[in-house]
Amino acid sequence: MRFITRYNGSQGFTLIELMITLLISGIVMIGVFTTFRSQQDTYVMQEEVVVMQQNLRAAMNQMGRELRMATYVPLTNAGGITTATATLIAFTYETDNVGTLQSIQYDLYDAYNDGDTDIGRQVGTVASNKRCLAENIDALEFSYLDASGNATTVLDDIATIKVSILARAARAEPKFLNTHNYFPASCPQPAPPALPDDTCVAGTAWDFDGAIDNSNAFNDNFRRRLLTTTIHLRN
């Protein structure tokens, strides 16, 4: 028996149909890649923010524990707070029940010579003992209050320390513009909708825009977090 196979013009793809198929596939792939890239960028930046917040909170917890003991010298009655400025604090406290003394200093320095500042923790009086406690810190402030809650510069009168730390993400986010205002504890702000008052930070390390214009924003592409805490000293 003989079989005859017939072909007609409706079978197969024309060149135009193939080009249209490739075009549609290309558009779909571009959409998939764009979505993936956007999700990847979001994930990376969320990781940056998480690391920044963990870095900030870990530093504040460490400082809080030790600063609380800054004037605790019941046995030796020696030490206490020896230096107290807006950007540096040094103190000596007793670490045990036999009067062992330990000196601690906190300030900002460039730990890795990479152009940004970090919180340094120095044990003892030898500068080479300083170690980085937290990286990428834009600003640090210590403000001091007496027992009545008034600002003081008298070392023996310090009863409370307010610590303000402004941390920055390690990498910039090109599609993000940081227009937030950041102020330390010593520069309280009026409640919204009042405009920020940046006169109290003019000329200090917290003057981020370099102008008195009811704004204290960086206007750059870095995300930041500000953490302020109040530490009541143990006597």
Summary of the structure (lengths in Angstrom):
residues: 235
radius of gyration: 29.2
end to end distance: 111.6
largest distance: 117.5
contacts: 634
relative contact order: 0.14
helix: 26%
strand: 26%
